[in-house]
Amino acid sequence: MHWAARLSIAATLVFAPWAFGTTETWSIRTMEFLCVLSALLVVAERVGAREWSLRRGSIQLLGVLLLLLVVVQLLNPVGVKVFVRDSVYELVGGNLSLPHTIDPSATTESLLRWLCIFLFGFAVLHHVRTREDVLFLVRLLVINAALLSAEGILQNLSGVDRLLCFRRPRHGGMMFGPYVCRNNFASLANLSLPLAIGIAYLPEMLPAKGDLSRTPQRLFWGFCAAVMMAAIVLTSSRMGVVVSLFVVGCMMLDVILRRKGSGGAFNMWASLSVIAGMALMVPFVGGAMKVWHRFVVTSPVETERLGVWEGVMDAIHASPNWGYGLGTFQKLFPYYRPSDITSYYRYAHSDWLEAYFDFGLFGFVLVVLFFGAILLTLARERIRRTSSFRRSVAAMVFVSLAGCLLHALVDFPLHIASVQLTFVAIAAVGLASAYVTTTDT
């Protein structure tokens, strides 16, 4: 049963990023099915092993409370009668103090997706038992992201404006691989970038010197990191590049702290220079001026985001405590959109701000507590004196999640199903690493 659960988890992690960025209905439904299947197999695995303990119960409780808040919003739906700027809706009975949603169908759709992804995170968290399980999933994520990056680079250099080089999207965008938005691709690649660097340079992530020469492996994982960095730069996603620099800087700082005084410092910096050089070569091949132009020239659509955020804040002010329901932004925002903004916005281009819009003050506090609890747990694993392997896993997972949450300040990575799934899987691997048996100190 353990191998059946592993196969299902692996299939889910590989499928989601390649299925056109998991934005179409068929791909989302398939991903949700795989998530539920993985959870059922892991439950069967635990029942067979007679393991009943719940890992990271407090963090899972926060996630359940968030899902329950969405259910409460659905149980008290709004009867929408009037849409005006100063009074967005009228509740049946005039009660404005209770949780509500202005679009039950959209909230139900979003709730279903997050429930399936939450179950997948539960599956990964309780499936990981050994050091080999952790390494298998981490390596799978890195290799998959590197292949995806290579495909995106080839497509971009070929000039083909099609998803995976052969299919036009149903709506416009700046395509990169199977993604219709390059920023979303950059978010996904940045999640796996610290994992690649961590495997190559952090202690206990490669076999001992006596087992097998680590140099070829270090070059391979370094090459994967270089491909991901090159793809991120070639996307011309400004926040994506900023996050990648943040990720690389944090990982290198951790490597320096862990390898302080070791004789291999020169070799480490030499190999890092090769990786950086390889990553910078691809943008020049693809047209350095085109990439540079993306960073120095701001389009009118991009300058509208401040106006969008201002409109979102107006909507939040109208219902600060309970929000409007998960997934209802695109229906409500047109009534708060500033008059000088003509573009259609499906998301607020800030996941943090949209979380406040969706959940209100009380739900937003739960969101902050949920992510804060995960990061705090990983930070404690990294800082406290435990095994070198656990500290290494905690460090690279912490940087991976922190980078995505940083990107979420000005974009919507956590509204893209493949990024949601990868984020939750990486978090689950990091949280589960504390339970694995290791022999190092």
C-alpha positions in Angstrom: 0.0 0.0 0.0 2.9 2.3 0.7 4.1 2.1 -2.9 0.6 2.6 -4.2 0.3 5.8 -2.2 3.7 6.9 -3.4 2.7 6.3 -7.0 -0.5 8.3 -6.6 1.3 11.2 -4.9 4.0 11.3 -7.6 1.4 11.2 -10.4 -0.4 14.1 -8.8 2.7 16.2 -8.4 3.8 15.6 -12.0 0.4 16.0 -13.6 -0.7 19.3 -12.1 2.2 21.6 -13.4 2.0 20.1 -17.0 -1.8 20.1 -17.5 -1.9 23.6 -19.0 -1.0 25.1 -15.7 -4.1 23.4 -14.2 -6.5 26.2 -15.2 -8.9 24.3 -17.4 -11.9 22.4 -15.9 -10.8 19.0 -17.1 -7.3 19.4 -15.6 -8.6 20.7 -12.3 -11.1 17.8 -12.0 -8.4 15.3 -12.7 -6.1 16.9 -10.2 -8.9 16.9 -7.5 -9.5 13.2 -8.2 -5.8 12.4 -7.8 -5.7 14.3 -4.6 -8.6 12.4 -3.1 -7.2 9.1 -4.3 -3.8 9.9 -2.7 -5.6 10.7 0.6 -7.6 7.4 0.5 -4.5 5.3 -0.2 -2.6 6.9 2.7 -5.5 6.4 5.1 -5.6 2.7 4.0 -1.8 2.6 4.5 -2.1 4.0 8.0 -5.0 1.7 8.9 -3.0 -1.3 7.7 0.0 -0.2 9.8 -2.3 0.6 12.8 -1.0 4.2 13.1 -3.6 6.5 14.5 -1.6 9.5 15.7 -2.2 12.8 13.9 0.9 14.7 12.8 1.0 18.5 13.2 -2.5 18.5 14.7 -2.5 22.3 15.5 -1.6 23.3 12.0 -4.2 21.0 10.5 -6.7 22.4 12.9 -6.1 25.9 11.6 -6.6 24.7 8.1 -9.9 23.0 9.1 -11.1 26.2 10.8 -10.5 28.1 7.5 -12.5 25.5 5.6 -15.3 25.7 8.2 -15.4 29.5 7.8 -16.0 29.1 4.1 -18.8 26.6 4.9 -20.4 29.0 7.3 -20.3 31.7 4.6 -22.1 29.3 2.3 -24.8 28.5 4.9 -25.7 32.1 5.2 -25.9 33.3 1.6 -26.7 36.8 0.6 -29.8 37.8 -1.3 -28.2 40.2 -3.8 -30.7 43.0 -4.6 -28.8 46.2 -5.1 -25.3 46.9 -6.4 -24.2 50.4 -5.8 -20.9 51.9 -4.8 -21.8 52.7 -1.2 -24.1 49.7 -0.6 -22.8 46.7 -2.4 -25.5 44.3 -1.3 -28.5 43.8 0.9 -28.7 40.9 3.2 -32.1 39.2 3.6 -33.3 40.7 6.8 -30.7 43.4 6.8 -28.2 41.5 9.0 -24.7 42.7 8.0 -22.9 41.1 11.0 -22.9 37.4 9.9 -20.6 35.5 7.5 -21.9 35.5 4.0 -21.1 34.9 0.4 -22.3 36.9 -2.6 -21.8 34.0 -5.0 -22.4 30.5 -3.6 -21.4 28.7 -6.8 -18.0 30.4 -7.0 -17.4 29.8 -3.3 -18.4 26.2 -3.5 -16.0 25.7 -6.5 -13.1 27.2 -4.5 -14.0 25.3 -1.4 -13.9 22.0 -3.3 -10.5 22.7 -4.7 -8.9 23.7 -1.4 -10.5 20.8 0.3 -8.9 18.4 -2.2 -5.6 20.1 -1.9 -5.8 20.0 1.9 -6.5 16.3 1.7 -3.4 15.9 -0.5 -1.3 17.8 2.0 -2.6 15.4 4.7 -1.6 12.5 2.4 1.9 13.7 1.9 2.3 14.6 5.6 1.3 11.1 6.8 2.9 9.2 3.9 6.5 10.3 4.6 8.1 7.9 7.0 11.8 7.7 6.1 14.7 9.8 4.8 14.3 8.1 1.5 10.6 9.2 1.2 11.7 12.8 1.7 14.5 12.6 -0.8 12.2 10.9 -3.4 9.6 13.7 -3.3 12.1 16.5 -3.2 14.0 15.1 -6.1 10.8 14.5 -8.0 9.7 18.1 -7.6 13.1 19.4 -8.7 13.4 17.2 -11.8 9.8 18.0 -12.8 10.4 21.7 -12.4 13.7 21.5 -14.4 12.0 19.7 -17.3 9.1 22.2 -17.3 11.6 25.0 -17.3 13.5 23.5 -20.2 10.3 23.1 -22.2 9.4 26.7 -21.4 12.8 28.0 -22.5 12.6 26.1 -25.8 9.1 27.3 -26.5 10.1 30.9 -25.7 13.2 30.8 -28.0 11.1 29.2 -30.8 8.6 32.1 -30.7 5.7 29.8 -30.7 2.8 31.4 -28.9 1.1 28.2 -27.9 0.7 26.2 -24.7 3.3 23.4 -24.8 4.1 24.6 -28.3 0.9 23.1 -29.8 -2.2 24.5 -28.3 -3.6 28.1 -28.2 -5.2 29.1 -24.9 -8.8 30.0 -24.7 -7.9 33.5 -23.5 -4.9 35.7 -24.1 -1.8 35.8 -22.0 2.0 35.7 -22.1 2.6 32.0 -22.5 5.4 30.0 -21.0 5.3 26.3 -21.3 1.8 25.2 -20.2 1.2 28.5 -18.5 -0.8 31.4 -19.9 0.8 33.7 -17.4 4.6 33.9 -17.1 4.3 35.2 -13.5 2.5 31.9 -12.5 5.3 29.9 -14.1 7.9 31.9 -12.2 6.0 31.2 -9.0 6.1 27.5 -9.6 9.8 27.5 -10.6 10.8 29.5 -7.5 9.1 26.9 -5.3 11.5 24.2 -6.5 14.6 26.4 -6.9 15.7 26.3 -3.2 15.1 22.5 -3.2 17.6 22.1 -6.1 20.2 24.3 -4.3 19.6 22.5 -1.0 20.1 19.0 -2.5 23.4 20.1 -4.1 25.0 22.0 -1.2 23.3 21.3 2.2 24.7 18.6 4.5 23.2 15.1 4.4 21.3 15.7 1.2 23.8 13.7 -0.9 25.2 10.2 -0.1 28.3 10.0 2.1 31.7 10.4 0.4 32.4 6.7 0.8 29.1 5.7 -0.9 29.5 7.5 -4.2 31.3 10.4 -5.6 29.1 13.5 -4.9 30.6 15.7 -7.6 28.5 14.4 -10.5 25.4 14.6 -8.5 26.1 18.1 -7.3 26.7 19.2 -10.9 23.4 17.6 -11.9 21.3 19.3 -9.2 23.2 22.5 -9.8 22.3 22.2 -13.5 18.7 21.8 -12.6 18.9 25.0 -10.5 20.6 26.8 -13.4 17.8 25.8 -15.9 15.1 27.0 -13.4 16.9 30.3 -12.9 17.3 30.8 -16.6 13.7 30.2 -17.2 12.6 32.6 -14.5 14.8 35.4 -16.0 13.5 34.6 -19.4 9.9 35.0 -18.3 10.7 38.6 -17.6 8.5 38.4 -14.5 9.9 41.2 -12.4 8.6 39.8 -9.0 9.6 36.4 -10.2 13.2 37.5 -10.6 13.2 39.4 -7.3 11.9 36.3 -5.5 14.5 34.1 -7.2 17.3 36.4 -6.0 15.8 36.3 -2.5 15.7 32.5 -2.7 19.2 32.1 -3.9 20.5 34.7 -1.4 18.8 32.9 1.5 20.0 29.5 0.4 23.6 30.7 0.0 23.5 32.3 3.4 22.4 29.1 4.9 25.0 27.1 3.0 27.7 29.5 4.2 26.5 29.2 7.8 26.4 25.4 7.6 29.7 25.0 5.9 31.6 27.6 7.8 35.3 26.6 8.1 35.0 23.7 5.7 37.7 23.2 3.2 35.3 22.9 0.3 34.3 26.6 0.3 36.3 27.4 -2.9 34.8 24.5 -4.8 31.3 25.6 -3.7 31.8 29.1 -4.9 33.3 27.9 -8.1 30.4 25.7 -8.9 27.9 28.5 -8.0 29.7 30.8 -10.4 29.2 28.2 -13.1 25.5 27.9 -12.3 25.0 31.6 -12.3 26.8 31.9 -15.6 24.7 29.2 -17.2 21.5 30.8 -16.0 22.5 34.2 -17.4 23.4 32.8 -20.8 19.9 31.9 -21.9 18.4 35.4 -21.6 21.1 36.7 -23.9 20.3 34.0 -26.4 16.7 34.8 -26.2 17.3 38.6 -26.6 18.8 40.4 -23.6 17.2 43.7 -24.7 13.8 42.1 -24.8 14.2 40.9 -21.3 15.6 44.3 -20.2 12.8 46.1 -21.8 10.3 44.2 -19.7 12.0 45.4 -16.5 12.4 49.0 -17.4 9.2 49.7 -19.2 5.9 49.6 -17.4 2.7 48.9 -19.3 -0.5 50.8 -18.5 -2.2 47.6 -17.3 0.6 47.1 -14.7 0.3 50.6 -13.4 -3.4 50.0 -12.8 -2.7 47.6 -9.9 -2.5 50.4 -7.3 -6.0 51.5 -8.5 -7.2 47.9 -8.2 -5.9 47.6 -4.7 -7.6 50.9 -3.8 -10.9 49.5 -5.1 -10.4 46.3 -3.1 -9.8 48.3 0.1 -13.1 50.1 -0.5 -14.9 46.8 -0.8 -13.2 45.5 2.4 -14.2 48.6 4.2 -17.9 47.8 3.4 -17.6 44.3 5.0 -14.5 44.3 7.2 -15.2 41.4 9.6 -16.6 38.5 7.5 -15.6 39.3 3.9 -17.6 38.3 0.8 -16.8 34.6 0.4 -14.0 32.6 -1.3 -13.7 33.1 -5.0 -16.2 36.0 -5.3 -13.7 38.7 -6.2 -14.4 38.7 -10.0 -18.1 39.2 -9.5 -17.9 42.0 -6.9 -14.9 44.0 -8.1 -16.6 45.6 -11.1 -18.8 47.6 -8.7 -15.8 49.0 -6.9 -13.5 49.3 -9.8 -12.2 52.9 -10.2 -13.5 54.7 -13.3 -10.1 55.0 -14.9 -9.6 51.2 -14.9 -11.0 49.5 -18.0 -9.3 46.1 -17.9 -11.0 43.0 -16.5 -9.5 41.6 -13.3 -10.3 38.1 -12.2 -7.9 38.4 -9.2 -6.8 41.2 -7.0 -3.1 40.7 -8.0 -2.3 40.3 -4.3 -3.2 37.1 -2.6 -2.9 38.6 0.8 -5.2 41.4 0.0 -7.7 39.1 -1.6 -7.6 36.8 1.4 -8.8 39.8 3.5 -11.5 40.4 0.9 -12.6 36.8 0.9 -12.5 35.9 4.6 -12.7 39.3 6.4 -10.7 40.2 9.4 -11.3 37.0 11.4 -10.6 34.7 8.5 -7.5 36.7 7.5 -6.2 36.3 11.1 -6.6 32.5 10.6 -4.7 32.7 7.3 -1.8 34.5 9.0 -1.8 32.1 11.9 -1.9 29.1 9.5 1.1 30.2 7.4 2.9 31.6 10.4 2.6 28.3 12.2 4.1 26.4 9.3 7.0 28.9 8.9 7.6 29.0 12.7 7.7 25.2 12.9 10.2 25.0 10.0 12.3 27.8 11.6 12.5 25.9 14.9 13.5 22.7 13.0 16.3 24.7 11.3 17.6 26.5 14.4 17.3 23.9 17.2 19.9 21.2 17.6 18.6 18.2 15.7 19.8 16.0 12.9 21.7 17.7 10.0 19.2 16.1 7.5 16.2 17.6 9.2 17.8 21.0 9.5 18.7 21.0 5.8 15.1 20.0 4.8 13.6 22.6 7.1 15.9 25.3 5.6 15.1 24.8 2.0 11.4 24.3 2.6 11.2 27.4 4.7 12.9 29.5 1.9 10.6 27.9 -0.7 7.4 28.8 1.1 8.6 32.2 2.2 9.5 33.1 -1.4 6.0 32.1 -2.7 4.3 34.1 0.1 6.5 37.1 -0.8 5.5 36.8 -4.5 1.8 36.7 -3.3 2.1 40.2 -2.1 1.8 41.6 -5.7 0.4 38.6 -7.6 -1.9 35.6 -7.4 0.2 32.4 -7.3 -2.0 30.8 -4.6 -5.0 31.1 -6.9 -3.3 28.8 -9.5 -4.1 25.2 -8.8 -0.6 23.8 -9.8 1.1 26.3 -7.5 -1.4 25.6 -4.7 -0.7 21.9 -4.9 3.1 22.2 -5.1 3.1 24.7 -2.2 1.1 22.4 0.0 3.2 19.4 -0.9 6.5 21.1 -0.2 5.1 22.3 3.2 3.9 18.8 4.0 7.3 17.3 3.2 9.0 19.9 5.4 6.6 19.3 8.3 6.9 15.5 8.0 10.7 15.5 7.9 10.7 15.9 11.7 9.1 12.4 12.0 11.6 10.5 9.9 14.3 8.3 11.4 17.8 9.5 10.7 21.2 8.3 11.9 23.1 11.6 11.6 23.5 14.1 14.4 
